[in-house]
């Protein structure tokens, strides 16, 4: 069941979204060769807690940390650890904030120092595919109009879209209906209407779209070992168009 949010609820989600956006900017400022991913997780959790929020992911389905941190060929759901970032890595940070009864959810992929040209293109295309998708996130369109635009842009640029993991509705729960795939034919799924709030999150691979899960039962990696990037925002469908709740302009 898709849960529509009223104006007051969307206003609360704006607050959760802004706190998350600020947390991601803080984490980005700390990314450099030599810092551990566990330290980035500590920084994010401390900031979120000081703002009166809670990390949405910590404890969710048993996940142990505030951040999902995925390095290079890791797609999603990587654990923070003692791993020290190295020059040339790319790091995907996925985070949620629970504040005043509502969740926000966003992800970014960042470079660590100087990275390869293909990694730069991957990060850029992944981010731009999100913005291509939300051009279709308007009342009256179908859900997969968003999906189709994301896939088309990614594949035009020579990359592939992960099929096994998708975006989702969000609100009082982290994961609500509907699922929001990043691929597929347009004109399918529910009609978009004012009050829907969606976490739209392209996951894009350099090589094959296929993925596998490691023995920890959490960390998802590309099947061919090539790099992956992730870009996500919480987006409200409003009468005057989509509003990104997790981006500080």
Secondary structure, DSSP 8 states (H G I E B T S, - for coil): -B----HHHHHHHHHHHHHHHHHHHHHHHH--TT-BHHHHHHHHHHHHHHTT-EESSTTGGG--SSEEEEETTEEE-----S-B--TT-EEEEEEEEEETTEEEEEEEEEE-SS--HHHHHHHHHHHHHHHHHHTT-STTSBHHHHHHHHHHHHHHTT-EE-SS--EEE-SSSSSEEEEE-SSS-SS-SSB--TT-EEEEEEEEESS-S-EEE-TTSS-EEETTS--EEEEEEEEEEETTEEEETT---
